[in-house]
């Protein structure tokens, strides 16, 4: 089995941000206030949240600003308390940003995109930085952290596109890096699943096939595992990203997917989650 390739997200950010800006500038006033899948948040609120994410990156990673940093009370409570901290910070920012007009937020989205791109291009992709918690890493290489950042931007843009009825960024140049980053959540999600060494699971997303195999030290993800798979799960690209961000109830994911083989293995895959919230 070949491991998943490294995802180089840095060249993707400008085009993804350009697509977002084109969309935002096309919206009518009534579309800015449409509700989204995020409870209590409108289209405008999600756009403001993207600005906050960029400002946060610039503050701590570019400027060394240490104010209001997350400090868990214990290692055991890291994930629980991190989620609570992030959700509280997100809500605080969105409430304040409701004072801003849609054109102001759009201009900020453009400005912060340029500034973060300069930052991202300056980073050593192999140096260690912020950990990707949903992959079970307390510290991650910058390339992986930036790939995770790309998935955050893509899926928030997708939530806006859902709300206003715009088509998603499903072109392979956008979607394959998204999927191959998020699928790195699977080994961590399956870590407590009882299975014998060598157990293979195949996930097929349209014409893309990936394998998760149990090893002596956990689970490994890649492509091209030979032989018969204990479970094969097939779904389309729309279902896959919604499953991995919990934009669909698990029961609906199961209805959309086609499963052959061990249903318990498939259930465990359906529980994978690739977001820091």
KOLNU-756473 format. One record per residue (C-alpha): residue number from 1; residue in one letter; chain; x, y, z. Coordinates in Angstrom, 3 decimals. Layout:
<nodes>
NUM, a, A, X, Y, Z
...
</nodes>
This chain:
<nodes>
1, x, A, 0.000, 0.000, 0.000
2, x, A, 1.308, 3.432, -0.922
3, x, A, 0.976, 6.145, 1.757
4, x, A, -1.078, 9.230, 0.989
5, x, A, 0.980, 11.905, -0.759
6, x, A, 1.884, 15.137, 0.982
7, x, A, -0.706, 17.852, 0.379
8, x, A, 0.819, 21.177, -0.662
9, x, A, -1.961, 23.616, 0.157
10, x, A, -0.009, 26.843, -0.315
11, x, A, -0.720, 27.148, -4.074
12, x, A, -4.411, 26.365, -3.448
13, x, A, -5.212, 29.228, -1.087
14, x, A, -5.272, 32.119, -3.612
15, x, A, -7.621, 30.345, -6.014
16, x, A, -9.905, 29.166, -3.216
17, x, A, -10.043, 32.694, -1.768
18, x, A, -10.673, 34.204, -5.223
19, x, A, -13.658, 31.876, -5.664
20, x, A, -14.992, 32.956, -2.275
21, x, A, -14.598, 36.648, -3.059
22, x, A, -16.335, 36.230, -6.409
23, x, A, -19.220, 34.538, -4.620
24, x, A, -19.477, 37.117, -1.822
25, x, A, -19.475, 40.023, -4.262
26, x, A, -22.311, 38.419, -6.211
27, x, A, -24.634, 38.116, -3.209
28, x, A, -27.760, 40.210, -2.864
29, x, A, -28.380, 41.853, 0.534
30, x, A, -31.024, 39.298, 1.456
31, x, A, -28.611, 36.436, 0.799
32, x, A, -26.128, 37.699, 3.377
33, x, A, -28.616, 37.055, 6.162
34, x, A, -29.640, 33.563, 5.060
35, x, A, -29.208, 30.897, 7.772
36, x, A, -26.495, 28.285, 7.421
37, x, A, -25.918, 24.826, 8.833
38, x, A, -24.028, 26.473, 11.728
39, x, A, -26.728, 27.066, 14.380
40, x, A, -27.508, 30.767, 14.727
41, x, A, -24.988, 31.833, 12.068
42, x, A, -25.841, 33.541, 8.799
43, x, A, -23.816, 33.688, 5.581
44, x, A, -22.350, 36.965, 6.826
45, x, A, -21.388, 35.370, 10.142
46, x, A, -19.417, 32.586, 8.425
47, x, A, -17.611, 35.120, 6.232
48, x, A, -16.704, 37.048, 9.382
49, x, A, -15.520, 33.823, 11.016
50, x, A, -13.105, 33.254, 8.127
51, x, A, -11.642, 36.702, 8.757
52, x, A, -11.189, 35.814, 12.431
53, x, A, -9.334, 32.637, 11.510
54, x, A, -6.966, 34.648, 9.346
55, x, A, -6.454, 37.311, 12.013
56, x, A, -5.651, 34.613, 14.535
57, x, A, -3.050, 33.067, 12.230
58, x, A, -1.418, 36.419, 11.603
59, x, A, -1.404, 37.269, 15.288
60, x, A, 0.248, 34.201, 16.757
61, x, A, 2.159, 32.747, 13.794
62, x, A, 3.438, 35.918, 12.131
63, x, A, 3.514, 38.442, 14.975
64, x, A, 4.177, 36.196, 17.976
65, x, A, 1.114, 37.524, 19.789
66, x, A, 0.411, 35.288, 22.789
67, x, A, -2.740, 36.896, 24.138
68, x, A, -5.720, 34.680, 24.922
69, x, A, -3.942, 31.425, 24.073
70, x, A, -5.528, 28.099, 24.924
71, x, A, -4.167, 26.348, 28.016
72, x, A, -5.809, 23.003, 28.942
73, x, A, -6.260, 22.155, 32.594
74, x, A, -4.808, 18.672, 31.954
75, x, A, -3.657, 16.544, 29.005
76, x, A, -6.688, 14.288, 29.470
77, x, A, -9.078, 17.202, 28.921
78, x, A, -7.214, 18.691, 25.950
79, x, A, -9.703, 17.895, 23.177
80, x, A, -12.827, 18.657, 25.227
81, x, A, -11.515, 21.966, 26.526
82, x, A, -10.031, 22.953, 23.165
83, x, A, -13.419, 22.547, 21.493
84, x, A, -15.125, 24.609, 24.205
85, x, A, -12.465, 27.316, 23.973
86, x, A, -12.676, 27.534, 20.184
87, x, A, -16.461, 27.638, 20.162
88, x, A, -16.521, 30.428, 22.760
89, x, A, -13.951, 32.483, 20.852
90, x, A, -15.783, 31.973, 17.577
91, x, A, -19.084, 33.128, 19.021
92, x, A, -17.519, 36.180, 20.663
93, x, A, -15.987, 37.311, 17.372
94, x, A, -19.148, 36.712, 15.321
95, x, A, -21.240, 38.714, 17.769
96, x, A, -18.841, 41.666, 17.514
97, x, A, -18.552, 41.402, 13.708
98, x, A, -22.300, 41.867, 13.289
99, x, A, -21.578, 45.586, 13.597
100, x, A, -19.715, 45.392, 10.265
101, x, A, -21.333, 45.705, 6.858
102, x, A, -21.114, 42.979, 4.230
103, x, A, -18.830, 45.105, 1.998
104, x, A, -16.464, 45.737, 4.926
105, x, A, -16.315, 42.015, 5.719
106, x, A, -15.675, 41.222, 2.051
107, x, A, -12.796, 43.701, 1.957
108, x, A, -11.373, 42.131, 5.112
109, x, A, -11.645, 38.657, 3.564
110, x, A, -9.595, 39.917, 0.619
111, x, A, -6.980, 41.676, 2.782
112, x, A, -6.522, 38.826, 5.243
113, x, A, -6.219, 36.350, 2.387
114, x, A, -3.297, 38.283, 0.939
115, x, A, -1.595, 38.627, 4.313
116, x, A, -1.962, 34.975, 5.276
117, x, A, -0.710, 33.895, 1.844
118, x, A, 2.493, 35.849, 2.403
119, x, A, 2.816, 34.165, 5.797
120, x, A, 2.165, 30.666, 4.453
121, x, A, 4.711, 31.083, 1.672
122, x, A, 7.336, 32.058, 4.247
123, x, A, 6.990, 28.883, 6.342
124, x, A, 9.280, 25.866, 6.123
125, x, A, 6.841, 23.060, 5.215
126, x, A, 8.897, 20.479, 7.112
127, x, A, 9.272, 22.463, 10.342
128, x, A, 7.035, 21.455, 13.212
129, x, A, 4.152, 23.711, 14.116
130, x, A, 0.552, 23.602, 15.312
131, x, A, -0.725, 20.082, 15.935
132, x, A, -3.636, 18.646, 13.960
133, x, A, -5.646, 17.320, 16.874
134, x, A, -8.164, 15.310, 14.853
135, x, A, -5.240, 13.280, 13.471
136, x, A, -4.001, 12.623, 17.005
137, x, A, -0.981, 14.917, 16.675
138, x, A, 0.021, 17.434, 19.341
139, x, A, 2.596, 18.844, 16.920
140, x, A, 2.462, 18.621, 13.129
141, x, A, 4.646, 19.550, 10.200
142, x, A, 3.677, 22.909, 8.748
143, x, A, 2.587, 21.354, 5.463
144, x, A, -0.017, 19.264, 7.309
145, x, A, -1.183, 22.165, 9.452
146, x, A, -1.634, 24.304, 6.325
147, x, A, -3.460, 21.476, 4.566
148, x, A, -5.789, 21.369, 7.568
149, x, A, -6.244, 25.145, 7.223
150, x, A, -7.238, 24.604, 3.605
151, x, A, -9.938, 22.123, 4.644
152, x, A, -11.304, 24.688, 7.116
153, x, A, -11.526, 27.353, 4.426
154, x, A, -13.025, 24.978, 1.862
155, x, A, -15.728, 23.624, 4.111
156, x, A, -16.769, 27.041, 5.465
157, x, A, -17.049, 28.260, 1.898
158, x, A, -19.127, 25.158, 1.197
159, x, A, -21.494, 26.103, 4.016
160, x, A, -21.987, 29.514, 2.412
161, x, A, -22.530, 27.877, -0.977
162, x, A, -25.108, 25.528, 0.527
163, x, A, -27.003, 28.455, 2.029
164, x, A, -27.162, 30.509, -1.171
165, x, A, -27.543, 27.600, -3.603
166, x, A, -24.187, 28.059, -5.332
167, x, A, -22.224, 25.124, -6.819
168, x, A, -19.412, 23.657, -4.747
169, x, A, -15.696, 23.601, -5.543
170, x, A, -15.741, 19.970, -6.641
171, x, A, -13.128, 20.278, -9.365
172, x, A, -10.308, 17.770, -8.688
173, x, A, -7.708, 20.501, -8.078
174, x, A, -9.816, 21.719, -5.150
175, x, A, -11.416, 18.497, -3.953
176, x, A, -8.674, 15.857, -4.020
177, x, A, -6.366, 17.813, -1.635
178, x, A, -9.351, 18.395, 0.649
179, x, A, -10.233, 14.713, 0.769
180, x, A, -6.670, 13.439, 1.116
181, x, A, -6.111, 15.778, 4.044
182, x, A, -9.334, 14.918, 5.850
183, x, A, -8.855, 11.172, 5.372
184, x, A, -5.832, 11.409, 7.637
185, x, A, -8.405, 11.537, 10.443
186, x, A, -9.262, 7.873, 9.903
187, x, A, -6.325, 6.182, 11.705
188, x, A, -6.999, 8.291, 14.802
189, x, A, -10.759, 7.736, 14.578
190, x, A, -10.277, 3.959, 14.378
191, x, A, -7.644, 3.751, 17.129
192, x, A, -9.912, 1.976, 19.650
193, x, A, -11.531, -0.352, 17.129
194, x, A, -10.782, -4.008, 17.841
195, x, A, -9.453, -5.651, 14.700
196, x, A, -6.722, -8.130, 13.854
197, x, A, -3.496, -6.975, 12.273
198, x, A, -3.809, -6.743, 8.510
199, x, A, -7.525, -5.932, 8.510
200, x, A, -8.152, -3.769, 5.404
201, x, A, -10.986, -1.299, 4.806
202, x, A, -11.481, 0.365, 1.437
203, x, A, -13.222, 3.728, 0.978
204, x, A, -14.209, 4.626, -2.574
205, x, A, -15.225, 8.227, -3.249
206, x, A, -16.517, 8.380, -6.809
207, x, A, -13.453, 7.244, -8.793
208, x, A, -10.949, 7.664, -5.938
209, x, A, -10.046, 4.646, -3.781
210, x, A, -8.282, 4.694, -0.399
211, x, A, -7.359, 1.970, 2.081
212, x, A, -7.088, 1.871, 5.855
213, x, A, -5.170, -1.132, 7.180
214, x, A, -4.607, -2.284, 10.769
215, x, A, -0.909, -2.576, 11.607
216, x, A, 0.985, -3.679, 14.703
217, x, A, 0.998, -0.092, 15.989
218, x, A, -2.420, 1.162, 14.891
219, x, A, -4.045, 1.968, 11.574
220, x, A, -2.360, 3.221, 8.424
221, x, A, -3.978, 4.994, 5.476
222, x, A, -2.932, 4.953, 1.851
223, x, A, -3.999, 3.453, -1.447
224, x, A, -3.469, 0.265, -3.373
225, x, A, -3.806, -2.366, -0.638
226, x, A, -4.019, -5.733, -2.385
227, x, A, -6.337, -8.631, -1.686
228, x, A, -9.884, -8.849, -0.368
229, x, A, -11.034, -6.030, 1.894
230, x, A, -13.000, -6.773, 5.053
231, x, A, -15.250, -3.808, 4.263
232, x, A, -15.747, -1.696, 1.151
233, x, A, -17.559, 1.621, 1.477
234, x, A, -18.613, 3.564, -1.603
235, x, A, -19.969, 7.116, -1.593
236, x, A, -19.969, 10.239, -3.724
237, x, A, -17.812, 13.286, -3.089
238, x, A, -20.694, 15.263, -1.606
239, x, A, -21.341, 12.591, 1.029
240, x, A, -17.633, 12.174, 1.847
241, x, A, -16.885, 15.755, 2.896
242, x, A, -20.172, 16.057, 4.738
243, x, A, -19.416, 12.844, 6.649
244, x, A, -15.939, 14.026, 7.617
245, x, A, -17.248, 17.406, 8.842
246, x, A, -20.474, 16.017, 10.346
247, x, A, -22.590, 18.081, 8.019
248, x, A, -24.769, 14.991, 7.690
249, x, A, -26.288, 12.814, 10.428
250, x, A, -24.584, 9.444, 10.616
251, x, A, -27.828, 7.695, 9.684
252, x, A, -28.031, 9.693, 6.444
253, x, A, -24.406, 8.939, 5.622
254, x, A, -25.203, 5.234, 6.010
255, x, A, -28.220, 5.625, 3.713
256, x, A, -26.173, 7.392, 1.039
257, x, A, -23.231, 4.990, 1.193
258, x, A, -22.985, 1.520, -0.313
259, x, A, -21.375, -0.956, 2.091
260, x, A, -20.219, -4.495, 1.466
261, x, A, -18.540, -6.662, 4.065
262, x, A, -18.189, -5.930, 7.785
263, x, A, -20.808, -3.358, 8.800
264, x, A, -19.080, -2.599, 12.117
265, x, A, -15.957, -1.447, 10.298
266, x, A, -18.072, 0.791, 8.103
267, x, A, -19.813, 2.248, 11.164
268, x, A, -16.437, 3.187, 12.608
269, x, A, -15.476, 4.980, 9.391
270, x, A, -18.750, 6.915, 9.483
271, x, A, -17.696, 8.295, 12.895
272, x, A, -14.489, 9.908, 11.577
273, x, A, -14.298, 13.669, 12.155
274, x, A, -11.768, 16.048, 10.602
275, x, A, -12.499, 19.414, 12.187
276, x, A, -11.124, 21.265, 15.212
277, x, A, -14.571, 22.075, 16.639
</nodes>
